[in-house]
C-alpha cells in the first residue's frame, strides 16, 4: 500500500519520485512504513559506462497506482543512478526498471523486491533486454601495437593518478556513432576478456577506441573487424589498438647562467591546442606523452620561464614553430627524442 503523496519535499541527496493512491494487497499492515530507495547498474557498470542508455523507467509492479513521472535521466540523483519512491506502507513490493535508448526502446531490464519496514534500499543490476528473436554475444580482448620509446603501462585503472593513463575502452557496433558499451581498459587486456551486449545472430562490425575518461580525444583505436555472432556459441575476437598519440621531450636553455637562483621559479611548456606542463626551473627535460598525432602532425611549441608571485610574470620566453609528433613514437630518455627551445 502506497500512502497519499507527501505535501512537502524532503531535503535528501537523491531524486524524489511521487505517486498517488493506495494498494490494498495481501500483505498485513504491520511494522513501519517508509520510502523505497532504488539504485541501478548495468552488468555492474554505471550510466557513464553504458552510454546507450539515456533514461531509466521505474515501476512498482504490485502497486496498481502508477508512478508519475516514471522515466528519469539515467544519472538522476546525487550521487547519480538512484532515486527515492516515497510513502509506502509495510509490505513487499516488486520494483522493476527498464533502461531505454534515445528512441525509447528497452535495451536493459531488471527487478528486485523491496521489503518496507521502515525505509527499504534496493540495488538493481540490470541485464541486456532480450529481443523478440534469438541473440548472441562475443568475447573480446585487446592489446596495443608496439610503441617506439614506450607507453607504459598502456592500461591503468579508472581514477589512477597517472595523468597519461588509458583507463577506458569504448565498443562501437555496426558503425554507430554512440558506444554500445564502455569497459575499463584493464578488463580486456592481457588474458582478460569482456563480453559484448547481446546482438542478433549474424555478422557485425566491431571497433574499439581506447581513451582517458574526461579527455575529448582518443589515445588509440582498432580497425573495424567483422565478427560472426552465433547463438549459444560466443565468438572470441582479439583486437590490436593502433596509436593515435605520440610524444616528445622538451628542454630549454636560459640566457643567464644563474636564472634559477631566484629569477625564475617555474617553467611552462605549451603545445598549441592546450597541451601543457609546468616544471621547476631546474628541470632538464619535460616529457610529453600523449599529443594527438598523425604521420605528419606538427605543433607550435612555446616555453615561458616565470618569476615568483601569485600572478608571476614571464621572465624569459621562446618558441619552436613546427615540432613534428608521430603516432606511437614517444620520448625514450635519449637526446634524439628531445627538442630544445632557447629562451630570451
C-alpha positions in Angstrom: 0.0 0.0 0.0 1.4 3.4 -1.0 0.0 6.3 1.0 -1.1 9.6 -0.4 1.9 11.6 -1.6 3.6 13.9 0.8 2.8 17.6 0.5 6.4 18.8 1.0 9.8 17.9 -0.3 12.4 16.4 1.9 16.0 17.6 1.6 17.7 14.3 0.6 20.7 13.8 -1.6 18.6 11.7 -4.0 16.0 12.5 -6.7 12.4 12.2 -5.3 9.6 10.5 -7.2 6.0 10.7 -6.1 2.9 8.7 -6.9 -0.7 8.7 -5.6 -3.2 6.3 -4.3 -3.1 3.1 -2.3 -2.7 -0.6 -3.0 -4.6 -3.0 -0.8 -2.8 -6.3 -1.4 -2.5 -9.4 0.6 0.3 -8.1 2.9 -0.7 -7.4 6.5 -0.1 -3.8 7.5 2.3 -4.3 10.4 5.6 -2.6 11.1 6.7 0.8 9.9 6.0 2.5 6.6 8.8 4.1 4.7 10.4 5.1 1.3 11.9 2.8 -1.3 15.4 3.9 -2.3 16.3 2.5 -5.7 19.7 2.5 -7.4 20.9 0.7 -10.6 23.8 -0.7 -12.6 24.2 -2.4 -15.9 26.0 -5.7 -15.6 27.9 -3.9 -12.9 28.6 -0.8 -14.9 27.4 2.7 -14.3 25.4 5.0 -16.5 28.5 6.7 -17.8 29.9 3.3 -18.8 26.7 2.4 -20.6 26.0 5.5 -22.8 23.5 3.7 -25.0 21.1 4.0 -22.0 19.7 7.6 -21.8 16.7 7.1 -19.5 15.5 4.7 -16.8 11.8 3.8 -16.4 10.7 2.6 -13.0 7.5 0.7 -11.9 6.3 -0.9 -8.8 4.7 -4.0 -10.3 2.3 -4.9 -7.5 1.1 -1.3 -6.9 -1.7 -0.5 -9.4 -1.2 3.2 -8.9 1.4 4.2 -11.4 4.4 6.4 -10.5 4.3 9.8 -12.1 6.7 10.7 -13.6 8.1 7.2 -14.2 11.0 8.0 -16.5 14.2 9.7 -15.5 17.6 10.5 -16.9 20.0 7.6 -16.3 22.3 9.6 -14.0 19.5 11.2 -12.0 20.2 11.8 -8.3 23.2 12.9 -6.3 25.0 10.6 -6.1 23.9 9.6 -9.6 22.0 6.5 -10.7 19.4 6.5 -7.9 16.0 7.8 -6.8 13.5 7.6 -4.0 9.9 6.5 -4.3 8.1 8.0 -1.3 5.4 6.9 1.1 4.8 3.1 1.3 3.0 1.1 4.0 4.8 -2.0 5.3 4.9 -4.9 2.9 6.8 -6.4 -0.1 7.0 -4.5 -3.4 8.4 -5.7 -6.7 10.4 -2.8 -8.2 11.0 -3.1 -12.0 13.5 -1.0 -14.0 14.0 -0.6 -17.8 16.9 1.1 -19.4 15.8 3.0 -22.5 17.8 4.2 -25.6 17.3 7.5 -27.3 14.3 6.0 -29.2 12.6 4.8 -26.1 13.4 1.1 -26.8 14.0 -1.1 -23.7 17.6 -2.3 -24.0 18.3 -3.3 -20.4 15.9 -4.5 -17.7 15.9 -5.9 -14.1 13.8 -6.1 -11.0 14.1 -6.7 -7.2 11.9 -6.9 -4.2 11.8 -4.1 -1.6 10.6 -5.1 1.8 9.3 -2.0 3.6 9.5 -2.0 7.3 11.0 1.5 7.6 13.0 2.7 4.6 13.9 0.0 2.1 17.1 0.1 -0.1 17.4 -2.0 -3.3 20.1 -2.0 -6.0 19.0 -3.5 -9.3 21.8 -4.8 -11.6 20.1 -4.8 -15.0 20.8 -7.2 -17.8 20.6 -6.6 -21.6 16.9 -6.9 -22.5 16.1 -10.0 -24.6 14.9 -9.0 -28.1 12.0 -10.8 -29.6 14.3 -13.0 -31.6 17.5 -15.0 -30.8 20.6 -13.2 -29.6 24.3 -13.9 -29.3 27.4 -12.4 -27.7 31.1 -12.2 -28.4 34.0 -12.2 -26.0 36.6 -9.5 -26.7 40.2 -8.9 -25.7 42.8 -6.3 -26.7 46.4 -5.3 -26.9 48.4 -2.3 -28.1 50.7 -2.0 -31.1 54.4 -1.8 -30.2 55.4 1.8 -29.2 58.7 3.2 -30.2 60.0 4.7 -26.9 57.3 3.1 -24.8 54.0 4.0 -23.3 53.8 2.1 -20.0 51.6 0.9 -18.6 49.2 1.0 -21.6 46.2 0.3 -19.4 45.6 1.8 -16.0 42.7 1.8 -13.6 39.9 4.4 -13.8 40.8 7.2 -11.5 44.5 6.2 -11.3 46.9 9.1 -10.6 48.9 8.8 -13.8 47.9 11.9 -15.9 48.7 9.9 -19.1 46.6 6.9 -18.2 44.5 5.0 -20.6 41.6 3.9 -18.4 38.6 3.3 -20.8 37.7 1.3 -23.9 34.5 2.0 -25.9 32.8 -0.5 -28.2 31.1 0.7 -31.4 28.9 -1.7 -33.3 28.0 -1.6 -37.0 29.4 1.9 -37.4 27.1 3.5 -34.8 28.1 7.0 -33.5 27.3 6.1 -29.9 29.2 3.5 -27.9 27.3 0.3 -27.3 29.3 -0.4 -24.1 32.3 1.1 -22.2 34.8 -1.1 -20.4 37.7 -0.5 -18.1 40.9 -0.7 -20.1 42.2 -3.4 -17.8 39.1 -5.6 -18.2 40.1 -6.9 -21.6 43.9 -6.6 -21.7 46.3 -9.5 -21.4 44.4 -12.7 -20.8 41.2 -11.0 -19.6 38.1 -10.8 -21.7 34.9 -8.8 -21.8 31.5 -9.6 -23.4 29.6 -7.6 -25.9 25.9 -6.7 -25.4 23.5 -9.3 -26.9 23.2 -8.9 -30.6 21.2 -10.6 -33.3 23.0 -13.6 -34.8 25.0 -12.9 -37.9 27.9 -10.7 -38.9 28.5 -7.4 -37.0 31.2 -4.8 -37.4 33.0 -4.1 -34.1 35.5 -1.4 -33.4 37.2 -0.4 -30.2 38.6 3.0 -29.0 40.9 3.5 -26.1 41.0 6.8 -24.2 41.1 8.5 -20.9 37.8 9.4 -19.2 37.4 13.1 -19.1 39.5 13.8 -22.2 37.9 14.6 -25.6 40.3 12.7 -27.8 41.3 9.0 -28.2 44.7 7.6 -27.5 44.4 4.5 -29.8 41.8 2.6 -31.8 41.3 -0.7 -33.6 40.3 -1.2 -37.2 36.7 -2.3 -37.7 36.5 -6.1 -37.6 33.6 -8.2 -38.8 32.6 -10.8 -36.2 30.1 -13.6 -36.7 27.7 -14.0 -33.8 26.3 -17.5 -33.3 23.6 -18.3 -30.7 24.8 -20.3 -27.7 28.4 -20.2 -29.1 30.1 -17.0 -28.2 32.7 -15.8 -30.7 36.1 -14.8 -29.5 37.9 -11.8 -31.0 41.2 -10.2 -30.2 41.9 -6.6 -31.2 45.1 -4.6 -31.6 45.0 -0.8 -31.0 46.8 1.5 -33.3 48.3 4.6 -31.7 46.7 8.0 -32.2 49.1 9.9 -29.9 52.8 10.5 -29.8 55.3 12.2 -27.5 58.5 14.2 -27.2 60.8 15.6 -24.6 61.1 19.3 -24.2 64.1 21.1 -22.8 65.2 24.8 -22.7 68.2 27.0 -22.3 68.4 30.3 -20.3 70.2 33.4 -21.4 71.6 33.8 -17.9 73.6 31.1 -16.1 72.1 32.0 -12.7 68.4 32.2 -13.9 67.4 29.6 -11.4 69.0 31.5 -8.5 65.9 33.4 -7.6 64.9 34.9 -11.0 62.9 32.0 -12.4 60.7 29.8 -10.2 58.8 27.7 -12.7 58.6 26.9 -16.5 55.5 26.3 -18.6 55.9 24.3 -21.9 52.8 24.5 -24.1 51.9 23.0 -27.5 49.2 24.7 -29.4 45.9 23.0 -28.7 46.3 23.4 -24.9 48.7 20.6 -24.2 51.0 21.9 -21.5 53.0 21.0 -18.4 54.6 23.1 -15.6 58.1 22.3 -14.4 60.6 23.6 -11.9 63.3 26.0 -13.1 65.9 23.2 -12.7 64.0 20.6 -14.8 66.2 19.2 -17.6 63.5 17.6 -19.8 59.7 17.8 -19.6 58.2 14.7 -21.2 55.0 14.9 -23.2 53.4 11.5 -23.6 50.0 11.9 -25.4 49.8 14.6 -28.1 47.2 13.7 -30.7 49.2 12.7 -33.8 49.1 11.5 -37.4 52.1 10.7 -39.5 52.6 14.4 -40.2 51.3 16.4 -37.2 53.3 19.4 -36.2 52.8 21.8 -33.3 53.8 25.2 -32.3 55.7 24.9 -29.0 56.1 27.8 -26.6 58.2 27.8 -23.4 57.7 30.5 -20.8 60.0 30.9 -17.7 58.0 32.6 -14.9 59.1 34.6 -11.9 57.7 34.4 -8.4 54.4 35.7 -7.0 50.7 34.8 -7.1 50.5 36.0 -10.7 54.0 35.5 -12.0 55.2 37.4 -15.0 57.1 35.9 -17.9 60.9 36.5 -17.4 62.1 34.5 -20.4 60.3 33.1 -23.4 61.0 31.1 -26.6 59.2 29.0 -29.2 59.6 26.5 -32.0 57.1 26.9 -34.9 56.9 23.3 -36.0 57.6 20.3 -33.8 56.7 17.0 -35.6 54.8 14.5 -33.5 54.3 11.0 -34.9 51.8 8.3 -33.5 53.4 5.6 -31.4 56.8 7.4 -31.1 57.4 8.7 -27.6 60.2 10.3 -25.5 62.6 7.5 -24.5 65.1 9.4 -22.4 67.6 9.9 -25.1 68.6 13.3 -26.6 67.4 12.2 -30.0 63.8 12.5 -28.7 64.2 15.9 -27.2 63.6 19.4 -28.8 65.3 22.3 -27.2 63.9 25.8 -27.0 66.4 28.8 -26.5 64.8 31.3 -24.1 65.4 35.1 -24.5 
